[in-house]
Amino acid sequence: MPDETPSQSAIEALVHNVLNGKPRAIARAMSLAEGRTADAANLMAELHRHAGRAHIVGLTGVPGAGKSTMVAALTREIRKQGKTVGIIAIDPSSPFSGGAILGDRVRMTGFADDEGVFIRSMATRGALGGLARASLDTVDVLDAAGFDVVLIETVGVGQDEVDIVQAAHTILVVSAPGLGDEVQAIKAGVLEIADIHVVSKADKPDAPRTIQDLTGMLHLGRPGKGDKKWTIPVIPTSAETGKGMQELSEKISEHYVHLEESGEMEVRKRQILEMRIIKTAEDMLRERLLNERDGKLQRLLDQAYQRNMDVRSAAKNLLSAVTGDDGDG
């Protein structure tokens, strides 16, 4: 069935159903958010008014650290507390279709009959920093739908894996033993962004070394996102046996309380909104620039190719064409 453009009354009905936690409506709203149409903008503007209550938790770490398995185990633990969980699983884009390679995240099984869990897999579609551009709109959908905790599992792309810092209230950095480098967290550029360090596969024989390395580096005084009042823990876990998952869930809740009581939560929420505003403006400008591809851009390209104009001057002229500004600065 072709995807129909919803009317205003349909948008209002969709918002109503999302706010009442209807799974079909949530999925439909997410699809619209990814489409970035005018109707999607109207929908997200309304849902934004009802969001802002969920605890957003980001999980990052190098590929192979076992993040997906951990998300599933952590979700089961959070559900034991009676909290609802929304999951955004960011996958690398297929070079052929642009869609998420891992599809519906088949590794996260066991929640099909649990109405308190909603899983959405999203493609990065070339977004830098490992986050899909529409992923935070999707978080708003889950937030407005009343999910208590929203887990964002990022793709794990090394040094680019930094956008998650500006997207979540609590950051978990997942490290696995035996990946051939005891300082993998430093090399990936993610040691400093953690609120909680998690060592996965802690039943492996070389896990104590990884735990020791991380603990030692933290004792050297490496900061955690500028929040001096929070002592960053290192928690060994095993998603297979369930070891450490209760402690991890409790530590996440403890961090939420800390954020609220210290006033840090307001700071992080404002930082998230600032990042989203800037990125949305960048997307709007990029679209306008691409619309000039067959006109102004091609003429400027010809001049630059013939060395009659330098690249910066060409860029200033292109900006002027889409903004009315001379682009100087």
Secondary structure, DSSP 8 states (H G I E B T S, - for coil): -------HHHHHHHHHHHHTT-HHHHHHHHHHHHHT-HHHHHHHHHHHTT---SEEEEEE--TTS-HHHHHHHHHHHHHHTT--EEEEEEE-B-TTTSSBTTTTTTTS-S-TT-TTEEEEEEE-TT-GGG--TTHHHHHHHHHHTT-SEEEEE----GGGTTGGGGT-SEEEEEE-TTSS-TTHHHHTT-GGG-SEEEE--TTSTTHHHHHHHHHHHHHTT--STT-TTS---EEE-BTTTTBTHHHHHHHHHHHHHHHHHHTHHHHHHHHHHHHHHHHHHHHHHHHHHHHTTTTHHHHHHHHHHTTSS-HHHHHHHHHHHHHSS----
